[in-house]
Amino acid sequence: MTGSPRTNAKFRNLYDEHFAPIRSYCLRRVPVSEVGDAVADVFLVVWRRIAEAPDGDDARLWLYGIARNVTRNANRSARRRARLSGRLGQIGPRPDPDPEMQVVRRSEDEEVLDALARLRPADREILRLSVWEELTNTEIAKVLDIEPHAVTMRLGRARNRLAERLGMTGATRGARAHPRPAGEGGGR
């Protein structure tokens, strides 16, 4: 790294403290084969914008905001590649997921993941930030750059849509109000 010792130390502290949560965030949003690149891209942006990095808990939220943009760009690129492959007639049968992906998928609750996948991208993201990243509504508001009351409303609607996808009635919603994949703080 080239930079002042203070800049290097600030970056190293951010990297050491937040690498694992940022990797987990990316792992849940991009294919396993692209996670390393996504995490590297996040920290490249951090290095370039280190002077803007906030201190304390705001740094974590700032990093999630960067990771959100990086994973969205990665997914957009993947969609463009898929469209191009389709136009070129090179799309063959869908390959089986690699073994690492199978292990990750088995550790998570398939029913919830399937229902989550059927939600709109905005609903999926706000639920993931709340449940998997365990952010408060105020923190989610900072990551998404919206007002906290908007988070409350969007999160409530997203939870209701997820509950509908899971076939939950009013009586069963309370028991599974915050479903989490096993191995990610859930395991219920």
C-alpha positions as a printed NumPy array, in Angstrom:
array([[  0.   ,   0.   ,   0.   ],
       [  1.185,   3.492,  -0.688],
       [ -0.114,   6.159,   1.583],
       [  0.607,   7.765,   4.885],
       [  1.088,   5.499,   7.891],
       [ -2.123,   6.911,   9.353],
       [ -4.098,   6.133,   6.157],
       [ -2.616,   2.644,   6.029],
       [ -3.513,   2.042,   9.679],
       [ -7.076,   3.257,   9.183],
       [ -7.524,   0.974,   6.179],
       [ -5.945,  -2.003,   7.989],
       [ -8.26 ,  -1.483,  10.977],
       [-11.344,  -1.323,   8.734],
       [-10.206,  -4.404,   6.829],
       [ -9.358,  -6.447,   9.922],
       [-12.559,  -5.548,  11.746],
       [-15.025,  -5.843,   8.876],
       [-13.63 ,  -8.391,   6.42 ],
       [-15.696, -11.349,   7.737],
       [-19.082,  -9.535,   7.841],
       [-18.502,  -8.031,   4.387],
       [-17.546, -11.461,   2.995],
       [-20.722, -12.954,   4.51 ],
       [-22.778, -10.126,   3.03 ],
       [-21.305, -10.778,  -0.431],
       [-21.634, -14.552,  -0.058],
       [-25.392, -14.187,   0.314],
       [-25.726, -11.957,  -2.733],
       [-23.377, -13.17 ,  -5.459],
       [-22.342, -16.615,  -6.688],
       [-19.649, -18.235,  -4.547],
       [-17.188, -18.079,  -7.434],
       [-17.488, -14.277,  -7.458],
       [-17.351, -13.6  ,  -3.718],
       [-13.58 , -13.063,  -3.598],
       [-13.754, -10.525,  -6.409],
       [-16.696,  -8.729,  -4.791],
       [-14.942,  -8.457,  -1.427],
       [-11.762,  -7.245,  -3.143],
       [-13.795,  -4.633,  -5.018],
       [-15.385,  -3.438,  -1.765],
       [-12.022,  -2.913,  -0.123],
       [-10.579,  -1.324,  -3.264],
       [-13.345,   1.286,  -3.04 ],
       [-12.597,   1.655,   0.673],
       [ -8.912,   2.259,  -0.082],
       [ -9.736,   4.845,  -2.72 ],
       [-12.227,   6.594,  -0.442],
       [-10.416,   6.07 ,   2.877],
       [-10.491,   9.805,   3.604],
       [-14.317,   9.623,   3.588],
       [-14.482,   6.628,   5.936],
       [-16.464,   7.443,   9.059],
       [-15.363,   6.29 ,  12.49 ],
       [-17.051,   3.906,  14.894],
       [-20.205,   1.993,  14.022],
       [-20.901,   4.3  ,  11.087],
       [-17.901,   2.723,   9.344],
       [-19.688,  -0.645,   9.327],
       [-22.765,   0.903,   7.741],
       [-20.626,   2.776,   5.224],
       [-18.983,  -0.538,   4.268],
       [-22.378,  -2.222,   3.85 ],
       [-23.408,   0.614,   1.537],
       [-20.293,   0.067,  -0.565],
       [-20.832,  -3.713,  -0.545],
       [-24.429,  -3.196,  -1.631],
       [-23.309,  -1.198,  -4.654],
       [-20.56 ,  -3.68 ,  -5.526],
       [-22.88 ,  -6.708,  -5.358],
       [-25.57 ,  -4.923,  -7.353],
       [-22.995,  -4.12 , -10.035],
       [-21.737,  -7.719, -10.   ],
       [-25.267,  -9.052, -10.432],
       [-25.99 ,  -6.562, -13.213],
       [-22.827,  -7.693, -14.983],
       [-23.814, -11.329, -14.557],
       [-27.228, -10.618, -16.089],
       [-25.596,  -8.856, -19.035],
       [-23.237, -11.798, -19.563],
       [-26.156, -14.221, -19.472],
       [-28.093, -12.175, -22.025],
       [-25.072, -12.036, -24.297],
       [-24.526, -15.777, -23.992],
       [-28.185, -16.332, -24.845],
       [-27.881, -14.202, -27.936],
       [-24.828, -16.092, -29.025],
       [-26.595, -19.412, -28.589],
       [-24.009, -20.708, -26.141],
       [-26.329, -21.451, -23.277],
       [-26.394, -25.155, -22.613],
       [-27.909, -27.137, -19.765],
       [-27.615, -25.479, -16.38 ],
       [-24.596, -26.906, -14.54 ],
       [-24.938, -28.382, -11.1  ],
       [-23.878, -25.973,  -8.374],
       [-20.304, -26.428,  -7.224],
       [-19.79 , -28.371,  -3.953],
       [-19.056, -25.245,  -1.926],
       [-22.377, -23.724,  -2.964],
       [-24.188, -26.93 ,  -2.061],
       [-22.727, -26.807,   1.443],
       [-23.758, -23.185,   1.866],
       [-27.273, -23.89 ,   0.59 ],
       [-27.706, -26.919,   2.869],
       [-26.774, -24.841,   5.891],
       [-29.609, -22.45 ,   5.177],
       [-33.305, -22.959,   5.453],
       [-34.428, -23.9  ,   1.914],
       [-38.045, -22.999,   2.461],
       [-37.231, -19.461,   3.537],
       [-34.65 , -19.017,   0.789],
       [-37.127, -20.147,  -1.858],
       [-39.77 , -17.763,  -0.538],
       [-37.213, -14.983,  -0.279],
       [-36.148, -15.552,  -3.882],
       [-39.719, -14.979,  -5.033],
       [-39.79 , -11.522,  -3.45 ],
       [-38.915,  -8.298,  -5.219],
       [-35.205,  -7.364,  -5.009],
       [-35.961,  -4.398,  -2.735],
       [-37.865,  -6.661,  -0.311],
       [-35.064,  -9.237,  -0.338],
       [-32.431,  -6.606,   0.395],
       [-34.233,  -4.971,   3.307],
       [-34.983,  -8.365,   4.887],
       [-31.365,  -9.471,   4.481],
       [-30.075,  -6.275,   6.068],
       [-32.455,  -6.718,   8.987],
       [-32.127, -10.445,   9.591],
       [-28.741, -11.561,   8.295],
       [-26.728,  -8.399,   8.847],
       [-28.737,  -7.707,  12.052],
       [-28.952,  -3.984,  11.386],
       [-31.425,  -1.738,  13.165],
       [-33.936,   0.261,  11.162],
       [-31.824,   3.385,  11.672],
       [-28.747,   1.56 ,  10.384],
       [-30.669,   0.167,   7.406],
       [-31.826,   3.705,   6.619],
       [-28.194,   4.824,   6.424],
       [-27.185,   1.905,   4.196],
       [-30.134,   2.436,   1.823],
       [-30.008,   6.226,   2.114],
       [-33.673,   6.512,   3.088],
       [-35.548,   7.746,   6.154],
       [-35.904,   5.408,   9.178],
       [-39.715,   5.565,   9.045],
       [-39.54 ,   4.409,   5.405],
       [-37.472,   1.427,   6.559],
       [-40.119,   0.547,   9.135],
       [-42.869,   0.597,   6.51 ],
       [-40.861,  -1.245,   3.841],
       [-39.656,  -3.856,   6.309],
       [-43.204,  -4.505,   7.521],
       [-44.465,  -4.928,   3.966],
       [-41.526,  -7.166,   3.06 ],
       [-42.112,  -9.371,   6.108],
       [-45.799,  -9.659,   5.22 ],
       [-44.954, -10.632,   1.637],
       [-42.462, -13.216,   2.872],
       [-45.034, -14.606,   5.303],
       [-47.524, -14.904,   2.445],
       [-44.955, -16.764,   0.327],
       [-44.374, -19.119,   3.254],
       [-48.119, -19.714,   3.589],
       [-48.187, -18.322,   7.102],
       [-51.421, -17.249,   8.721],
       [-51.682, -14.593,  11.402],
       [-51.347, -17.243,  14.129],
       [-48.154, -18.753,  12.736],
       [-46.441, -15.449,  11.894],
       [-45.577, -14.726,  15.507],
       [-43.743, -18.012,  15.89 ],
       [-41.557, -17.386,  12.816],
       [-41.524, -13.599,  12.613],
       [-37.795, -13.419,  11.955],
       [-36.719, -16.586,  10.139],
       [-32.949, -17.008,   9.934],
       [-31.012, -19.654,   8.144],
       [-29.426, -22.291,  10.348],
       [-25.816, -21.448,  10.981],
       [-26.469, -17.706,  10.768],
       [-27.879, -17.174,  14.232],
       [-31.083, -19.055,  13.471],
       [-31.215, -22.793,  13.783],
       [-34.754, -22.815,  15.131]])
